[in-house]
């Protein structure tokens, strides 16, 4: 009896292939999610550039101003990269030579690769500006307020690590979808 139970537990599970309608539905959903993600990122970029643009005008310290300019340039680079590598590709029409499965797989792979490399193109370009800005802030703060600066720096690191983790998790979820499509 135990042999049958062991054999049953050791059997692999077969995944039924997705229907064409399900693939179309999932591809459309991915397309919509990517489009809305990019809209949110663009809105955040406008806020970051506006905020740090204000800092360039408001703060007298040249190091803080330089850090602000670097953050703004990093943000522009992030948006350029997102718009050139992360936009949602138009869904294939009836006359397309690309099958829906190939299209969907390709989009999943493209978005997975984008999320996997988030440290290079998204977070990395923002680190120098934030570091210079915080260094400028440290120059202008009284010694008694350095604890607040340390908390701010740690918070920045935690946010960056959180973004990196969430994107890594998202890439793994996309890989599961890719695997579910089979070969």
Buried (B, 14 or more C-beta within 10 A) or exposed (E): EEEEEEEEEEEEEEEEEBEEEEBBBBBEEBBEEBEEBBEEBEEEBEEBBEEBBEBBEEBEBEBBBBBBBBBBBBBBBBBEBBEEEBEBBEBBEEEEEEEBBBBBBBBBEBBBEBBBBBBEBBBBBBBBBBBBBBBBBBEEEEEEEEEEBEEBBEEBEEEBEEBBEEBBEBBEEBBEBBEEBEE
